[in-house]
């Protein structure tokens, strides 16, 4: 099968490309590199010994996107490409709606015009908002609290409408919780442009002395230690889940939603302590005010994906810390710097 991966040079996208190549899929990547690096795809090639086609395209550019579909016999699409920082989305909401929603509608039009009707969509647990203290199931009503989350929910609604109208279109939307970690080799990991917004690259950057002190946004949430609780999932488990989703696209028509997580919540302070214990590196921290758009707790109810696919995570928080730290040591300045031997 030929799989088109939008945003394939990004954090989750690049790990998914590596997983797909390892399993014998042909991979075509579309990415504009606005928050990623072509070096990630070189790392994918090194890891897998395989090759992939890559196209530098803004997903909203219909003409260039059509050329990609005309150049490859695409069987299915995995759609990652999106802006994804909660705090930033509060500041520049129109950019988030333009890129995330506009990119999705353009992709759908091009797919359908070229006879491609199978899509795995990268959604987010953030669509549930700040209304649940217990594990969240797919049946729980969404109530997003920030433009990023609202853009993801709008995309889901568009996809559901398109499935109803197009007949043969089949979509699986994966609402995953908090990806963390890196490829165990240390060659592939999370390297956002600018200041990271996700916790793990901030943590490893502080540990290695590149980002100063780790800022913990809020210690007054209604949680046991006052810091926010998240369900962290290893990026390698998440990549494998996208591949497995491809196998289930034909289970039944229309659009279906699945949570992806471990079902276990870990607070920010607990993650910092786990990193120090696992990697032997204390992390300089400071408590600052809450970040706009953040919520107290997000934990997945993963019963549906376990029942229907038999899928579950295989890596724990220690693996996430260890692998993320290995990538940070291997590439202390990220993909734009000089790689050095990874620590084991």
N, C-alpha and C positions, 0 to 999 in steps of 0.2 A: 504493500500500500504506500501511496505517496501522501504525506501529511504536510500541509502548510501550517507553519507555526508563526503567528504574528507576535511580535515582541520576543522573538526567539533568542536574542542576544542578552535579554534581561536575566535577572536572578533565577526565577522559577523557570522561565522559558529555556535558558541554556541547559539547566539540569534535565529538563524534559527532553530536549533535543538529544542529549547524551544517552538517556534511557532508551529513546526510540531507536537510535542508531545501533545501540547494543543489541536490540531485539530484532534487527533486520529491516526496519522501516526505512523508506526513503524520506528525506526531510528537506523541505524548502522553507527558508526563513525570510520573513519580511520584517524589517526593523528600520527606524529612522535614527537610531543611536542617540536619541535625545536624553536618555537616562541609562545608557548601556555602552558597551564597547565591543568593536569587532574582535578584540583580543579574546573575549569570552568564547567566541565561535572557534577561534584557533585552539583554545584549550579543549573544546569539545572534540575537535579533530584529533588532537594529540591523545586524549583519553581513550577514544573509541577506535582509532585507526581507520575511521571511516570519513566520508566527505558529505557535505551538504551544499545545497545551492543557497546563496544569500542574495537578497535584493534590498538595496537601500531605498525605502519607500515610506512616505508619510501615508498612513492608512486612509486618510481623508482624500487622497489624490486618486480619484476614480480611474483616470486614464492610465496611470502607472500600475495600479492594482490590476486592471484588466489585462495588461501586458504580462503580468506574472501568471495569471490563470491561463492565458493563451500559450505560455511557454512550458507549462507543466500540466500533466494529466492528474490533477489533484483529486484524491478520494475523500478526504475529510480535512477539517480545519480545527486547530486548537488556537483559541483567541485569547492571548495575554495582553496585547498592546493596549496600554492605558496609563494615564497619570494616576498616582496611587498614594500620595502623602496626605493624611487626614488634615493636619494643621495647615498645610499649604492650600488645600482646597477651600478652607474657610476664607483665605485671603484673596484667592483668584478663582472664584467659583465658575465664571464664564469659561475660563480655559479648560476646566475639568469637564464641563458639559460639552464643549466643542470637541475636545479630543476623544473623550470616552464614549459619548453618545454618537457624535458625528462619525467617528471611526467605525463604530459597530454598524450603523445603518449603511455606510458606504460598503463595508465588507459584505454585508448581507446581500445587497443589490448585485455586487459583482459575483458572489458565489452563485446566486440563483440564476443569473444570466448565463453562467457557464456550466450549469447543470450539477453544481456541488450542493448537496442537501444534508450534509452531516457535520455537526459542529459541537465542539466541547468548549464551553464558555468559562473563563476565569472570573468568578464572582467573589464575594467576600462576606464574611460573617458580620461585617459592619452594618449590613442592611438591617440587622435585628435591633440595633440601637441600644439604649441604656435602660431597658425595661425588665431584664431577666437576671435573677441571681442564681438560678439553677441551670443545669445544662439545657441548651436550646435545641429544640427539634425543628425540622423543616416546616412543620405545620404551624409553628408559632408565628403570629402575624409580625411582619417587619415594621420597624419604625425608625428609619435612619435619622441620625442627628447631625450630619455634616454633608457638604456637597459631594465629596467623594463617594460616600455610601449611597446617597440619593442617585448619583449617576449610575452606579452599579444596579440598583433596583430598577431604574428606568430602562436600562439595557435589558434586564430580565423580562420586563413587561413587553418591550418591543419584540424580543425573541419569541415570547409566547404568542403574541398577536400574529407574528409572521408564520409561526407553525400552523396556526389555525387557518390562515389565509392561503398558504402555499401548498398545503396538503402533504407533500412528501418530505418537507423539512423536518429534521429530527435534531433536537438540541438537548444536551446534558449540561446543566449549570452547576458548577462546583463552588459551593460556598465554603471556602476554607478559612481556617482560623489563623494562627500566627506562624508563618513559615520561619524557620531558623536553621542554622547549621550550614554545611557546605559538603561538597563531594569529599569522601574520605581521603582521596589522594592529596588534597590541598591545592590542586590545580584550578579548581572551579569553585566560586563562592559568590558572596554578595558584595558588590562594589558599586554603589550608587554614585552618581556625579554629585559634587557638592557635599553639603553636610547631610549625613544619613538621617532618615526619619525613623527607621526601624531600630528596635532596641539592640539586637545582637551586634550589628556592625558598630554601633555607638559604644557598646561595651568592649568589644575587642580593640577598637581604636583607642579607647581610654587606657586599656591594659597595656598596650604597646607604646603609649606615650604620644600618639599622633593627634589625638583629639582633645587633650586636656581631661578634665574631670567629667565623669558620666553624670549627666543631669537626669534626675529622677523626677518626672513630672507628677507631683502630687503625692502626699503621704497622709492625706486626710479622707481617703475614700472609705466607704463602709465595708472594709475588708479586715481580716485578722491583723495585718501589720500596717494597714493604711495605704499600701501601694496597690496599683491596679493589677487585676488578675487576668491572665490570658491562657488560652489553650495553645501551647506551642507544638508545632508539628515539624519533623525533620524534612528538609527540602527534598531529600532523596525519596522518602515515602510519598511525598506530594507528587513528585515527578512520575513515580510509578502509577499513582492513582489516575493521572491523566491518560496514561497509556491504556490502563485497564478500562477507563471510560470509553475509549474508542471501541473496545470489544462489545460494549453494552449499548451502543447507540441504536442498534437494530432490535433491541429487546421489545420495544413498542414505540409507536409514533408519537409525535408531539414533543413537548418540552417537559423535562423532569429536573428536580433539584435535589442535590445531595450535599450534606455537610461533610467536611473532611477535617478531622482532628484526632486527638487522642482520647478525649472525654475527661481529661484531667487538667485542672487549673493550677497555674504556677504564678505567684506574685512576682513583681519586679524585684523586690528585695530577695526573694527566694532564688530567683535566677542568678542574681549577682553572687549570692553565696555559693550556689552550685558551680558557677564558673570558677570561683576562687578555689574551691575544693578539688574540682576535676582537673584544672589546668595548673594549679599551684601559683596562680597570679592574682594577688589582691587588686581590686579595682578602685581607684579614687572616685568618690561619688559626692554629689551635693543634691540636696532636696530643693526643688524649685516649685513654683506654682503649677497648678493643673494646666494642661495644654488644651486649647479650644477644640471641641469636637470629640475628645476622648471620653471613654465610658469606664465604669468601675470594674465590670466583670464580663468576660465572654468565654463561655465553655461550651463545647459541642456535645450534643446528643448524637452519637454516631451509630445509633441502632439501625437506621434505614440502610446505610451502605454496607453494614455487616450482614444484615439479613439478605439483601438482594445480590450482593457481589461476593460476600465472604471476605471482604477486605478489612484489614486492620493495620495499624502502624507497627513497625518492627524496631524502631529506634527510640531511645529515651532522651531526657533532657541532658544527661551526661554526654551522650553521643553528639548532640547538637553543639554543646559547648566545646567539646574536644575538636570536632571537625571545623567549626568556625574559627577556632584559635589556630589550627594548622594552616588554614587558608591565609589568615592574617599574617602569620609568620612567613609563609612562602611568598606572599605579595604584600609587604608592609605598606607600600604606597598604592596598592590596588593594581588593576590591569595596566595603568599608565606608567607604573614604575618598573624597576628591574626585579625579576623573580630571583629568589634564592632557595637553597635547599630547605624543604619543609621539615619541621621537627616531628618526630614520631613519639 
